[in-house]
């Protein structure tokens, strides 16, 4: 099953501030989410924040957070940016 990944504006801003190598890792994460869904067990420090929210580390200082509502195929990346400002 293919999932649809939507990146919120705030997350897009955060991605644009990341170093290029971390932006590439973000691209790999998005590809994984499209192929495998919201569970990203093979990513560093992956964890489920709630029933519908997840996060993982892209590098030591950068993270991504996403959510997926039940009975949908849409995954929403609502935060991508520095670990210090992460909303969890």
DSSP file (Angstrom, degrees, kcal/mol; ACC not computed):
  #  RESIDUE AA STRUCTURE BP1 BP2  ACC     N-H-->O    O-->H-N    N-H-->O    O-->H-N    TCO  KAPPA ALPHA  PHI   PSI    X-CA   Y-CA   Z-CA
    1    1 A X              0   0    0      0, 0.0     2,-0.4     0, 0.0    36,-0.0   0.000 360.0 360.0 360.0 134.0    0.0    0.0    0.0
    2    2 A X        -     0   0    0     34,-0.1     2,-0.3    35,-0.0    33,-0.2  -0.775 360.0-152.0 -92.4 137.4    1.3    3.5   -0.9
    3    3 A X        -     0   0    0     31,-2.5     2,-0.5    -2,-0.4    71,-0.2  -0.762  12.4-127.3-104.9 154.7    0.8    6.3    1.7
    4    4 A X  E     -a   74   0A   0     69,-3.2    71,-3.4    -2,-0.3     2,-0.5  -0.901  20.6-154.5-103.4 127.7    0.5    9.9    0.9
    5    5 A X  E     -a   75   0A   0     -2,-0.5     2,-0.4    69,-0.2    71,-0.2  -0.904   8.3-170.1-108.2 125.3    2.8   12.2    2.8
    6    6 A X  E     -a   76   0A   0     69,-3.1    71,-3.1    -2,-0.5     2,-0.6  -0.948   9.2-152.8-113.1 131.1    1.9   15.9    3.3
    7    7 A X  E     -a   77   0A   0     -2,-0.4    71,-0.2    69,-0.2    69,-0.1  -0.918  15.1-135.8-108.9 118.1    4.4   18.3    4.7
    8    8 A X     >  -     0   0    0     69,-2.5     4,-2.3    -2,-0.6     5,-0.2  -0.248  24.3-110.0 -67.1 158.0    3.1   21.3    6.6
    9    9 A X  H  > S+     0   0    0      1,-0.2     4,-2.3     2,-0.2     5,-0.2   0.885 118.0  54.5 -57.8 -41.7    4.5   24.8    6.0
   10   10 A X  H  > S+     0   0    0      1,-0.2     4,-2.0     2,-0.2    -1,-0.2   0.905 109.7  47.5 -61.0 -40.7    6.2   24.9    9.4
   11   11 A X  H  > S+     0   0    0     66,-0.3     4,-2.6     2,-0.2    -1,-0.2   0.894 108.7  54.4 -67.1 -39.3    8.0   21.6    8.7
   12   12 A X  H  X S+     0   0    0     -4,-2.3     4,-2.0     1,-0.2    -2,-0.2   0.900 107.9  50.4 -60.5 -40.6    9.0   22.9    5.2
   13   13 A X  H  X S+     0   0    0     -4,-2.3     4,-0.8     1,-0.2    -1,-0.2   0.922 110.7  49.3 -61.6 -44.3   10.6   25.9    6.8
   14   14 A X  H >X S+     0   0    0     -4,-2.0     3,-0.7     1,-0.2     4,-0.5   0.893 108.9  52.4 -62.8 -40.5   12.5   23.7    9.3
   15   15 A X  H >< S+     0   0    0     -4,-2.6     3,-1.2     1,-0.2    -1,-0.2   0.892 104.2  56.7 -62.8 -39.6   13.7   21.5    6.5
   16   16 A X  H 3< S+     0   0    0     -4,-2.0    -1,-0.2     1,-0.3    -2,-0.2   0.740 105.7  51.9 -66.1 -20.9   15.1   24.5    4.6
   17   17 A X  H << S+     0   0    0     -4,-0.8    -1,-0.3    -3,-0.7    -2,-0.2   0.539  90.9  99.5 -90.5  -8.4   17.2   25.4    7.6
   18   18 A X  S << S-     0   0    0     -3,-1.2     5,-0.0    -4,-0.5    -3,-0.0  -0.413  85.7 -97.3 -76.9 152.6   18.7   21.9    7.9
   19   19 A X    >>  -     0   0    0      1,-0.1     4,-2.2    -2,-0.1     3,-0.6  -0.324  41.1-107.3 -60.9 155.2   22.2   21.1    6.6
   20   20 A X  H 3> S+     0   0    0      1,-0.3     4,-2.1     2,-0.2     5,-0.2   0.873 118.6  54.1 -57.2 -42.3   22.1   19.5    3.2
   21   21 A X  H 3> S+     0   0    0      1,-0.2     4,-1.6     2,-0.2    -1,-0.3   0.860 110.4  47.1 -64.3 -33.2   23.0   16.0    4.5
   22   22 A X  H <> S+     0   0    0     -3,-0.6     4,-2.2     2,-0.2    -1,-0.2   0.855 107.8  56.1 -74.8 -35.3   20.1   16.1    7.0
   23   23 A X  H  X S+     0   0    0     -4,-2.2     4,-2.0     2,-0.2    -2,-0.2   0.895 106.5  51.5 -60.4 -38.9   17.8   17.3    4.2
   24   24 A X  H  X S+     0   0    0     -4,-2.1     4,-2.0     2,-0.2    -2,-0.2   0.911 108.4  50.2 -64.0 -42.3   18.8   14.2    2.3
   25   25 A X  H  X S+     0   0    0     -4,-1.6     4,-2.4     1,-0.2    -1,-0.2   0.874 107.5  54.6 -63.6 -36.1   18.0   12.0    5.3
   26   26 A X  H  X S+     0   0    0     -4,-2.2     4,-2.5     1,-0.2    -1,-0.2   0.903 106.3  51.9 -62.3 -40.6   14.6   13.8    5.5
   27   27 A X  H  X S+     0   0    0     -4,-2.0     4,-2.2     2,-0.2    -2,-0.2   0.895 109.1  49.7 -61.3 -40.6   14.0   12.8    1.9
   28   28 A X  H  X S+     0   0    0     -4,-2.0     4,-2.4     2,-0.2    -2,-0.2   0.893 109.8  51.5 -65.3 -39.2   14.8    9.2    2.7
   29   29 A X  H  X S+     0   0    0     -4,-2.4     4,-2.8     2,-0.2    -2,-0.2   0.933 109.0  50.0 -62.0 -45.6   12.4    9.3    5.7
   30   30 A X  H  X S+     0   0    0     -4,-2.5     4,-2.3     1,-0.2    -2,-0.2   0.910 110.2  50.5 -60.1 -42.7    9.6   10.7    3.5
   31   31 A X  H  X S+     0   0    0     -4,-2.2     4,-2.0     2,-0.2    -1,-0.2   0.917 111.0  49.2 -60.6 -43.0   10.3    7.9    1.0
   32   32 A X  H  X>S+     0   0    0     -4,-2.4     4,-3.6     1,-0.2     5,-0.5   0.915 110.1  50.7 -62.1 -43.5   10.1    5.3    3.8
   33   33 A X  H  X5S+     0   0    0     -4,-2.8     4,-1.6     1,-0.2    -1,-0.2   0.897 110.0  50.4 -62.4 -39.8    6.8    6.8    5.1
   34   34 A X  H  <5S+     0   0    0     -4,-2.3   -31,-2.5    -5,-0.2    -1,-0.2   0.893 120.9  34.5 -64.1 -39.4    5.3    6.6    1.6
   35   35 A X  H  <5S+     0   0    0     -4,-2.0    -2,-0.2   -33,-0.2    -1,-0.2   0.894 132.9  22.4 -82.6 -42.9    6.4    2.9    1.2
   36   36 A X  H  <5S-     0   0    0     -4,-3.6     3,-0.3     1,-0.3    -3,-0.2   0.546  99.4-124.5-110.4 -10.1    6.0    1.5    4.7
   37   37 A X     << -     0   0    0     -4,-1.6    -1,-0.3    -5,-0.5    -2,-0.1  -0.460  54.7 -36.3  93.1-170.2    3.6    3.8    6.6
   38   38 A X  S    S+     0   0    0     -2,-0.1     2,-0.7    -4,-0.1    -1,-0.2   0.677 107.7  90.7 -71.4 -19.4    3.9    5.7    9.8
   39   39 A X        +     0   0    0     -3,-0.3     2,-0.3    -6,-0.1     3,-0.1  -0.688  47.5 175.3 -82.0 116.0    6.0    3.1   11.7
   40   40 A X    >   +     0   0    0     -2,-0.7     3,-2.0     1,-0.1     6,-0.1  -0.503  12.3 158.1-117.8  60.4    9.7    3.9   11.1
   41   41 A X  T 3   +     0   0    0      1,-0.3     5,-0.2    -2,-0.3    -1,-0.1   0.722  68.8  60.8 -60.5 -24.2   11.3    1.3   13.4
   42   42 A X  T 3  S+     0   0    0     -3,-0.1     2,-0.3     2,-0.1    -1,-0.3   0.391  86.9  93.9 -87.3   5.4   14.6    1.4   11.5
   43   43 A X  S X  S-     0   0    0     -3,-2.0     3,-1.5     1,-0.1    15,-0.1  -0.737  88.9 -92.6 -98.1 147.4   15.2    5.1   12.2
   44   44 A X  T 3  S-     0   0    0     13,-0.4    13,-2.8    -2,-0.3    -1,-0.1  -0.293 103.9  -2.9 -60.7 136.3   17.3    6.4   15.2
   45   45 A X  T 3  S+     0   0    0     11,-0.2    -1,-0.3     1,-0.2     2,-0.1   0.752  86.9 173.7  54.9  29.8   15.3    7.1   18.3
   46   46 A X    <   +     0   0    0     -3,-1.5     2,-0.3    -5,-0.2    10,-0.2  -0.428   5.6 161.4 -63.1 137.6   12.0    6.3   16.6
   47   47 A X  E     -B   55   0A   0      8,-2.3     8,-2.1    -2,-0.1     2,-0.6  -0.988  43.4-115.5-155.9 156.9    9.1    6.4   19.1
   48   48 A X  E     -B   54   0A   0     -2,-0.3     6,-0.3     6,-0.2     3,-0.1  -0.831  22.5-170.1 -91.0 122.4    5.4    6.6   19.1
   49   49 A X        -     0   0    0      4,-2.1     2,-0.2    -2,-0.6     5,-0.2   0.795  68.8 -22.9 -85.6 -30.4    4.3    9.9   20.9
   50   50 A X  S    S-     0   0    0      3,-1.6    -1,-0.1     0, 0.0     3,-0.0  -0.844  90.4 -65.8-157.7-168.6    0.6    9.0   21.0
   51   51 A X  S    S+     0   0    0     -2,-0.2     3,-0.0     1,-0.2    16,-0.0   0.798 134.8  19.1 -62.0 -27.1   -1.9    6.8   19.2
   52   52 A X  S    S+     0   0    0     15,-0.1    16,-2.3    18,-0.0     2,-0.4   0.426 111.3  80.9-124.7   0.2   -1.5    8.8   16.0
   53   53 A X  E     + C   0  67A   0     14,-0.2    -4,-2.1    12,-0.0    -3,-1.6  -0.883  47.9 173.4-118.7 145.1    1.8   10.7   16.4
   54   54 A X  E     -BC  48  66A   0     12,-3.0    12,-2.1    -2,-0.4     2,-0.3  -0.897   6.0-173.3-140.2 163.1    5.4    9.6   15.9
   55   55 A X  E     +BC  47  65A   0     -8,-2.1    -8,-2.3    -2,-0.3     2,-0.3  -0.988   4.0 178.1-154.8 160.9    8.9   11.0   15.8
   56   56 A X  E     - C   0  64A   0      8,-1.8     8,-2.3    -2,-0.3     2,-0.4  -0.972  33.0-104.1-154.9 165.7   12.5   10.1   15.0
   57   57 A X  E     - C   0  63A   0    -13,-2.8   -13,-0.4    -2,-0.3     6,-0.3  -0.793  16.5-169.4 -94.6 134.2   15.9   11.7   14.9
   58   58 A X  S    S-     0   0    0      4,-2.9     2,-0.3    -2,-0.4     5,-0.2   0.732  79.0 -23.9 -88.3 -28.4   17.4   12.6   11.5
   59   59 A X  S    S-     0   0    0      3,-1.6     3,-0.4   -15,-0.1    -1,-0.3  -0.877  91.2 -66.9-161.6-171.0   20.8   13.2   13.2
   60   60 A X  S    S+     0   0    0     -2,-0.3     3,-0.0     1,-0.2    23,-0.0   0.870 132.4  24.4 -59.5 -37.6   22.0   14.2   16.7
   61   61 A X  S    S+     0   0    0     22,-0.1    22,-2.7    21,-0.1     2,-0.4   0.412 111.9  73.5-110.6   2.2   20.4   17.6   16.6
   62   62 A X  E     + D   0  82A   0     -3,-0.4    -4,-2.9    20,-0.3    -3,-1.6  -0.955  52.4 176.5-126.9 137.2   17.5   17.3   14.1
   63   63 A X  E     -CD  57  81A   0     18,-3.0    18,-2.2    -2,-0.4     2,-0.4  -0.861  16.8-148.9-132.2 165.1   14.2   15.5   14.4
   64   64 A X  E     -CD  56  80A   0     -8,-2.3    -8,-1.8    -2,-0.3     2,-0.4  -0.994   9.8-165.5-133.6 142.6   11.0   15.0   12.4
   65   65 A X  E     +CD  55  79A   0     14,-3.1    14,-1.6    -2,-0.4    13,-1.2  -0.980  13.3 169.6-127.5 140.5    7.4   14.5   13.8
   66   66 A X  E     -CD  54  77A   0    -12,-2.1   -12,-3.0    -2,-0.4     2,-0.3  -0.951  15.4-153.6-145.8 164.3    4.4   13.2   11.9
   67   67 A X  E     -CD  53  76A   0      9,-2.1     9,-2.9    -2,-0.3     2,-0.3  -0.964   3.9-168.6-139.1 155.8    0.9   12.0   12.5
   68   68 A X        -     0   0    0    -16,-2.3     7,-0.1    -2,-0.3     2,-0.1  -0.929  17.1-141.0-147.2 121.0   -1.5    9.7   10.8
   69   69 A X    >   -     0   0    0      5,-0.5     3,-0.9    -2,-0.3     5,-0.2  -0.471  36.9 -92.6 -77.0 151.4   -5.2    9.4   11.7
   70   70 A X  T 3  S+     0   0    0      1,-0.2    -1,-0.1    -2,-0.1     3,-0.1  -0.254 106.1  21.1 -62.2 151.2   -6.9    6.0   11.7
   71   71 A X  T 3  S+     0   0    0      1,-0.2     2,-0.3    -3,-0.1    -1,-0.2   0.741 104.7  99.5  62.3  27.5   -8.6    4.8    8.5
   72   72 A X    <   -     0   0    0     -3,-0.9    -1,-0.2     2,-0.1    -4,-0.0  -0.872  64.1-146.9-130.3 168.1   -6.6    7.1    6.2
   73   73 A X        +     0   0    0     -2,-0.3   -69,-3.2    -3,-0.1     2,-0.5   0.160  68.7 106.4-116.1  15.1   -3.6    6.7    4.0
   74   74 A X  E     -a    4   0A   0    -71,-0.2    -5,-0.5    -5,-0.2     2,-0.5  -0.851  49.4-166.4-102.6 126.9   -2.4   10.3    4.6
   75   75 A X  E     -a    5   0A   0    -71,-3.4   -69,-3.1    -2,-0.5     2,-0.6  -0.940   9.1-153.9-109.1 129.6    0.7   11.0    6.8
   76   76 A X  E     -aD   6  67A   0     -9,-2.9    -9,-2.1    -2,-0.5     2,-0.9  -0.915   5.4-153.5-110.1 116.6    1.2   14.6    7.9
   77   77 A X  E     +aD   7  66A   0    -71,-3.1   -69,-2.5    -2,-0.6   -66,-0.3  -0.797  22.6 170.3 -84.6 110.1    4.7   15.8    8.7
   78   78 A X  E     +     0   0A   0    -13,-1.2     2,-0.3    -2,-0.9   -12,-0.2   0.582  59.6  28.2-102.6 -11.6    4.0   18.6   11.2
   79   79 A X  E     + D   0  65A   0    -14,-1.6   -14,-3.1   -69,-0.1     2,-0.3  -0.971  50.4 161.8-150.4 135.8    7.5   19.3   12.5
   80   80 A X  E     + D   0  64A   0     -2,-0.3     2,-0.3   -16,-0.2   -16,-0.2  -0.903  44.1  77.0-147.0 120.8   11.0   19.0   11.1
   81   81 A X  E    S- D   0  63A   0    -18,-2.2   -18,-3.0    -2,-0.3     5,-0.1  -0.967  75.0  -6.7 171.9-157.4   13.7   20.9   12.8
   82   82 A X  E >   - D   0  62A   0     -2,-0.3     3,-0.6   -20,-0.2     4,-0.3  -0.276  53.2-127.4 -69.2 149.9   16.1   21.2   15.7
   83   83 A X  G >  S+     0   0    0    -22,-2.7     3,-1.1     1,-0.2    -1,-0.1   0.828 106.1  62.9 -65.1 -32.2   15.7   18.8   18.6
   84   84 A X  G 3  S+     0   0    0    -23,-0.3    -1,-0.2     1,-0.2   -22,-0.1   0.831 108.2  40.7 -63.9 -32.2   15.6   21.7   21.1
   85   85 A X  G <  S+     0   0    0     -3,-0.6    -1,-0.2     2,-0.0    -2,-0.2   0.312  82.7 135.1 -99.7   8.4   12.4   23.1   19.6
   86   86 A X    <   -     0   0    0     -3,-1.1     2,-0.9    -4,-0.3    -3,-0.1  -0.300  60.1-126.7 -62.1 139.8   10.6   19.8   19.0
   87   87 A X              0   0    0      1,-0.2    -1,-0.1   -22,-0.0    -3,-0.0  -0.139 360.0 360.0 -84.9  41.8    7.0   19.8   20.1
   88   88 A X              0   0    0     -2,-0.9    -1,-0.2   -23,-0.0    -2,-0.1   0.367 360.0 360.0-130.8 360.0    7.1   16.7   22.4
